[in-house]
């Protein structure tokens, strides 16, 4: 009976590793697709919903910035960078006018 040489064993291990890496890459790709689909589904469920009470929000434009306001609890929500944009306005009184949205 012929004994497998070291070269054959290394070759089998090499191809097994290549096959494993190929399958792992395919699974990683499938998981990424599933994550993207889940993110899309969650966005559709929660888009323009109040994080506090879950009711619908409306978008108001103030000083060139779109601000989200809840129709139920009247909470005001700013997206990333919007507060900084409002605070960097050159004219005075922007925050005073902004505070009127809370009333």
N, C-alpha and C positions, 0 to 999 in steps of 0.2 A: 504494500500500500504506500502510495506516494505521500510524503509529508509536505504540507504547505511551507514554502520558504518564507523568510522574513520579508522579502520583496512583495510577495503575493499578499501577505497579511497587511502590510502597510498600504498596499493598493486598495484592498477591501475597506480598510478603515478610512482612507481618503475619500472614496466614493460614498461611504456611509455618512461621513461628515458633510460632504457636499449636498447629499440628498436631505439630510436633516436641516441644513441651513436654508435650502430652497423651500422646504415645507414651513420652516419657521418664518421666513420672509412672507410667504403666502398668508399664513395665519395673522401676522402683524398687519398686513394690508387689509385683511378682512375685518380685523378688530378696529382699525382706523376708520373703515367705512361704516361700521356699526356705531362707533362713537359720533361720527359726523351726522348720521341719521338720527341718533338720539338727541344731539344738540339741536338739530333742525326741528324735531318734534317738540322739544321743550320750549324753543323760541316761539313756535306757533301757539303753544298753549299759554305762554306767559307774556307774549309781546303786548306792550301797552296795558299791562295789568299792574295795579298798585302792589308794591312789595309788602305794604302794611295790611291792607284789607282785601286785596285781590280783585277789587272792582276795576272798571275801565278807567283809563286815564285819557286826557286830551292834551294835545300839544299846543302851547301858547308861544308866540314869538315875543321876546322882550329884548330890546337893545341888540337885535340881530342874533339872538341865541334862542334856540327852541327849548322850552322848559316844559316838563311833563307835570300835569296837575291832575290829581285824583278827583273823579266826579262825586265820590262818596265821602271820604274823610277829608278831602280838600288838601291833602299833603302835596308838597312841591318837591319834585325830584330833578336833579341835574345829572346829566351824563358826564363822563370823564372830560375834564378840561373846561366845562361850561362856567363853573364858578370862577376859575382863574380868568377867563375871558371877561366876565362881568366886572371883576375887581380891577382889571387892567384898563377899563374904560377911562378915557382922558377927562371927561366932563364930571363935574361934581353932582352928587345927588342920585347917582345910579342905584346905590343900595337903598336909599330912601324910597325911590320909585319901585324898586324890586320888592321891598317889604309890603307894599300895598297888595301884592298878589296873595299874601298870607291872610288878609282880612276878608 
